[in-house]
Amino acid sequence: MLHRDDGFTLIEIILTILIFAVVGLTLTSAFMNGAFGLQLSSQKSQDINTAHFNLNEAILNYDNTGSDTITIIFNEGKSDEVSITVNGQLIQEEVNGVILEYFEVVIPDA
């Protein structure tokens, strides 16, 4: 009988498949974690932009009727609606011919 070394044994094929599976799972896991991190970062960025928009809206709609509070509402009309009320005063000043309005928050002494 002749002994031939032309091919791979079953054990070599199984080990190769196992190595490829481990590498593939590792790469898939890394990709999924990256995608999740990107989604979380995008959501946080969107929340910050919404907070900034809501703050600007609250300042725009501020009526100076003696009240020195401003209320910012997030997710208005939804089940997870949150409102924040802060004490302060609306400041108007002119800089280079442009009238700036901002709400200065009053932090009480401790």
C-alpha positions in Angstrom: 0.0 0.0 0.0 1.1 3.5 -0.8 0.8 6.3 1.8 -0.3 9.6 0.4 0.1 13.0 2.0 -1.9 15.0 -0.6 -4.8 16.2 1.5 -5.9 17.4 4.9 -7.1 15.2 7.7 -10.5 15.6 9.3 -8.9 17.0 12.5 -7.1 19.7 10.5 -10.3 20.8 8.7 -12.2 20.9 12.0 -9.5 23.0 13.7 -9.4 25.4 10.8 -13.2 25.8 10.9 -13.0 26.3 14.6 -10.3 29.0 14.3 -12.3 30.8 11.6 -15.4 30.7 13.8 -13.6 32.2 16.8 -12.1 35.0 14.7 -15.5 35.6 13.0 -17.3 35.8 16.4 -14.7 38.2 17.8 -15.0 40.5 14.8 -18.8 40.4 14.9 -18.8 41.2 18.6 -16.4 44.2 18.1 -18.6 45.5 15.2 -21.8 45.2 17.3 -20.2 47.0 20.3 -19.1 49.8 18.0 -22.5 50.1 16.4 -24.1 50.2 19.8 -21.7 52.9 21.0 -22.4 54.9 17.9 -26.2 54.6 18.5 -25.8 55.6 22.1 -23.6 58.6 21.2 -26.1 59.7 18.5 -29.0 59.5 21.0 -27.0 61.6 23.6 -26.2 64.2 20.9 -29.8 64.4 19.9 -30.9 64.8 23.5 -28.4 67.6 24.0 -29.7 69.4 20.9 -33.3 69.0 22.1 -32.4 70.4 25.5 -30.7 73.4 23.8 -33.7 73.9 21.5 -36.1 73.7 24.5 -34.0 76.2 26.5 -34.0 78.6 23.6 -37.8 78.2 23.2 -38.3 78.8 27.0 -36.2 82.0 26.8 -38.1 83.2 23.7 -41.5 82.6 25.3 -40.4 84.0 28.7 -42.9 86.6 29.9 -41.4 89.0 32.4 -44.4 89.3 34.7 -42.4 89.5 37.9 -41.6 85.8 38.0 -38.0 85.0 38.0 -38.4 81.4 37.0 -38.2 79.6 33.7 -39.6 76.2 32.9 -38.1 73.9 30.3 -40.2 70.9 29.1 -38.8 67.8 27.5 -40.9 65.3 25.6 -44.0 67.5 26.0 -47.2 65.6 25.7 -45.5 62.2 25.9 -45.6 59.7 28.7 -42.0 60.5 29.8 -42.5 64.2 29.9 -40.1 66.0 32.2 -40.1 69.7 33.2 -37.3 71.6 34.9 -38.0 75.0 36.6 -35.0 77.2 37.5 -34.7 80.5 39.2 -33.0 83.4 37.5 -33.5 86.5 35.4 -33.7 87.3 31.8 -30.8 89.5 30.7 -30.9 91.7 27.7 -27.8 93.5 26.4 -26.6 95.0 23.2 -23.3 93.9 21.8 -22.1 95.5 18.5 -25.7 96.6 17.6 -27.1 93.1 18.3 -29.5 92.6 21.2 -28.7 89.4 23.1 -31.1 87.7 25.4 -30.1 85.0 27.9 -31.4 83.7 31.1 -29.0 84.0 34.0 -29.6 81.3 36.6 -29.5 82.4 40.2 -27.6 79.9 42.4 -28.5 80.3 46.1 -25.8 80.7 48.7 -25.1 77.4 50.5 
